[in-house]
Structure formats: structure tokens, C-alpha cells
Amino acid sequence: MKKGLLILLSGPSGVGKGTVRKQIFKNTDLNLAYSISMTTRKPREGEVDGQDYFFVSEERFEEAIKNEELLEYARFVGNYYGTPKAYVEKLREEGKNVFLEIEVEGAKKVLEEYKEDKGVLSIFLLPPSLRELEKRIRGRRSEPEEIIQERLGKAKREMGLKKNYQFNVLNDNINRSSQEIARIIDLKIKANKVED
């Protein structure tokens, strides 16, 4: 069985990575598996453990760091976020195309770790403007002002890293950007088969 792709969708907080991912996953032909991140933050309303994130204690997360169980991890707004390595590799070995919806710093670490792997695809999702990004972050109504300001400052810095990705996709319309990313993934799957 052909090993699956590792697909990274990254971009600043609030750009719509989660919404776009959910749209792309409606396309069952892409044989996608979602890489669930581990985090120490509390679940938001409607989020399910083992489906949206693996919600863990700070002690458990630090144990995973110590034991090198994570492909990448970062601490942001007082919480840890990371990608469990064994989980990702197990899915790829099963032939699934593993989809990582990931922050920019984490993506940088994963791209470094997998730089020799031809089965990696990296996509940066861009907001229509920083003003629109701020509107989306404020629209969540889930965070205090200082965290919103921290997210916006981080987003401005992250926009400068879009050149590190194979593809940049503008998220001006969920359906359009989702279809564009699905096309990019489909072409990479076909190219991956040819490389055998």
C-alpha cells in the first residue's frame, strides 16, 4: 500500500482553517484523515475530546515533550498545542492522506522534520485583509481583549512566512478556497502515485 501524504494547512489564527478543513473533508475521494492535535487548553463549546483535540493536562503534555512523542509543539496564550507523531505516522502507513490544520510555528517544525519527504504538501491560507481577520477573531466572542491583541500581533508576523509554503490560497470565500485546496490535494495525490 502506498504511504499517504502529509498535508499541512496553516495560516494565522482566525483565518478560517477549521471551516475550510470541514468543507474539504466532505470530498471523500481525497481519502483524508484529520490529524488531531493535543492541547492543554479547555474545550470551547461544542468541541469533543478525541475528535477536535486530545485535551490533556499540562503534566501529560510535558511528559509527551520529554518522551519526544510530538512532531511539533508550541505554547500560545498560556496553553500547549502539539501534533502526536505516532498517530500521524500510523494513519499515513494505512494509506490515509493525513491533514494537519496547524499554526505557523508548528508548521515550520514539521516542514523541517519532513524536508526529505516527497509526500508532504504545504498550504498557507490567507485572509482577505488584516481588518477582516480581526473581525473574524472578534466574532468568536470567546476571548478577552488582551488575547485578541496578542493573536492579531502574531497574525501580522505570520503573514510574512507565507513564502515558506508550496501554495498560498486566499480565503475570501469558503467554498471557493476549499475547492481550490481540494484540487491542489488531488493533483498531489495523482503525482504521488506516478512517483512509484
C-alpha positions in Angstrom: 0.0 0.0 0.0 1.2 3.5 -0.9 2.1 5.6 2.1 -0.3 8.6 2.4 0.5 12.2 2.0 1.2 14.6 4.9 -0.9 17.8 4.2 -0.3 21.0 6.2 -2.9 23.7 6.2 -1.5 26.7 8.0 -2.2 30.4 8.4 -2.9 33.0 11.1 -5.4 32.4 13.9 -8.9 33.3 12.8 -8.2 32.9 9.0 -10.8 30.0 8.8 -8.6 26.9 8.8 -11.2 24.8 10.7 -14.1 25.9 8.5 -12.1 25.2 5.3 -10.9 21.9 6.6 -14.5 20.8 7.3 -15.5 21.7 3.7 -12.6 19.8 2.2 -13.4 16.7 4.3 -16.7 16.4 2.5 -14.7 15.2 -0.5 -14.4 11.5 0.3 -12.3 10.9 -2.9 -9.3 12.5 -1.2 -9.0 9.7 1.4 -8.3 12.3 4.2 -7.7 11.6 7.9 -7.6 14.5 10.3 -4.5 14.8 12.5 -5.9 15.6 15.9 -3.7 17.9 17.9 -3.0 17.6 21.6 -3.7 20.7 23.8 -3.8 21.8 27.4 -6.5 24.5 26.7 -10.0 23.9 27.8 -12.6 22.8 25.2 -14.7 25.5 23.5 -18.4 25.0 23.4 -19.2 22.0 21.1 -15.6 20.7 20.9 -15.2 17.0 21.6 -12.2 15.2 23.1 -10.6 12.9 20.6 -12.4 14.5 17.7 -11.4 18.2 17.7 -8.4 17.9 20.0 -6.9 15.5 22.5 -7.5 17.6 25.7 -4.8 16.8 28.2 -3.3 18.1 31.4 -0.1 20.2 31.4 1.7 17.3 33.2 0.7 14.8 30.4 1.7 17.3 27.7 5.1 17.9 29.3 5.6 14.1 29.5 4.9 13.9 25.8 7.6 16.6 25.1 10.1 14.8 27.3 9.5 11.5 25.5 9.7 13.1 22.1 6.2 11.9 21.2 5.3 15.1 19.3 6.2 16.2 15.8 5.9 19.8 16.9 4.5 21.8 19.8 4.1 25.3 20.8 2.9 27.3 23.8 0.5 30.0 22.9 -1.8 32.2 25.1 -0.8 30.1 28.1 -1.6 26.7 26.6 0.4 24.0 24.8 -0.6 22.7 21.4 1.2 19.8 19.6 1.0 17.0 17.0 1.3 13.4 18.2 3.9 11.8 16.0 2.8 8.1 16.3 -0.8 9.0 15.4 0.2 10.8 12.2 2.6 8.0 11.0 0.1 5.2 11.8 -2.5 7.0 9.6 0.0 7.5 6.7 1.1 3.9 6.9 -2.6 2.9 6.5 -2.6 4.8 3.2 -4.5 7.8 4.5 -3.7 11.4 3.5 -3.1 13.0 6.8 -4.3 16.5 7.2 -2.7 18.8 9.7 -4.5 22.1 10.5 -1.6 23.8 12.2 -0.3 27.1 13.5 2.6 28.7 11.6 5.3 27.9 14.2 4.3 24.3 14.3 4.2 24.0 10.5 7.8 25.3 10.4 9.0 22.5 12.7 7.1 19.8 10.8 8.4 21.1 7.4 11.9 20.9 8.8 11.4 17.4 10.2 9.9 16.2 6.8 12.1 18.2 4.4 13.3 15.0 2.6 9.7 13.5 2.4 8.3 14.0 -1.1 4.8 13.1 0.2 4.4 16.5 2.0 2.2 19.2 0.8 2.1 22.7 2.5 -0.6 25.3 2.0 -0.9 28.7 3.6 -4.4 30.2 4.0 -4.5 34.0 3.7 -7.2 36.3 5.0 -8.7 38.8 2.5 -7.2 41.6 4.8 -6.0 42.1 8.4 -9.2 44.1 9.1 -11.3 41.1 8.0 -9.1 38.8 10.1 -9.7 41.0 13.2 -13.5 40.9 12.5 -13.4 37.1 12.5 -11.3 36.8 15.7 -13.7 39.3 17.5 -16.7 37.4 16.1 -15.8 34.3 18.1 -16.6 36.3 21.3 -14.6 33.7 23.2 -11.5 35.7 24.3 -10.6 38.8 26.3 -9.2 41.9 24.6 -5.5 41.2 25.5 -5.6 37.8 23.9 -7.3 39.2 20.8 -4.5 41.8 20.6 -1.9 39.0 21.0 -3.5 37.0 18.2 -3.6 40.0 15.9 0.1 40.8 16.5 1.1 37.2 15.9 -1.0 37.1 12.7 0.8 40.1 11.2 4.2 38.4 11.9 3.0 35.1 10.4 1.8 36.6 7.2 5.5 37.2 6.3 6.1 33.5 6.4 3.7 32.6 3.6 6.7 32.2 1.2 7.8 29.1 3.0 4.8 27.2 1.7 4.3 25.4 -1.6 0.9 27.1 -2.1 -0.9 30.2 -0.9 -4.6 30.2 -1.0 -6.8 33.3 -0.4 -9.8 32.6 1.9 -12.1 35.2 0.6 -14.9 32.7 0.1 -15.1 29.3 2.0 -16.5 27.3 -1.0 -14.0 28.7 -3.5 -10.9 28.4 -1.3 -12.0 24.9 -0.2 -12.4 23.8 -3.8 -9.0 25.3 -4.7 -7.3 23.4 -1.9 -9.1 20.1 -2.8 -7.8 20.5 -6.4 -4.3 21.0 -5.1 -4.5 17.9 -2.9 -6.0 15.9 -5.7 -3.1 16.8 -8.1 -0.5 15.9 -5.4 -2.2 12.5 -4.8 -2.0 11.8 -8.5 1.6 13.0 -8.7 2.5 10.8 -5.6 1.1 7.7 -7.4 3.2 8.4 -10.5 6.4 8.6 -8.4 6.1 4.9 -7.6 
